[in-house]
Amino acid sequence: MGRKLGDATLGVFALHLTVLYVVLELPWIGGTAVSPTGAEMLARVLVVFVATYAVVLVLRRVPVVRALL
């Protein structure tokens, strides 16, 4: 599992800002660029981290995309 996550880091780096933008648009965890509480900021970081890795690991199974990521 560690090897898979390590191999996906370039894709995570390339995609994390897009996922962060989408998360900021969600009303339940975003809405504004500034987090009013530390808990909300931690939740944003965790959601972005998990969602980005999930998307990249799924996309790495597509042969054409795998060459890029």
Order of alpha helices (4+ residues) and beta strands (2+ residues): alpha-alpha-alpha-alpha
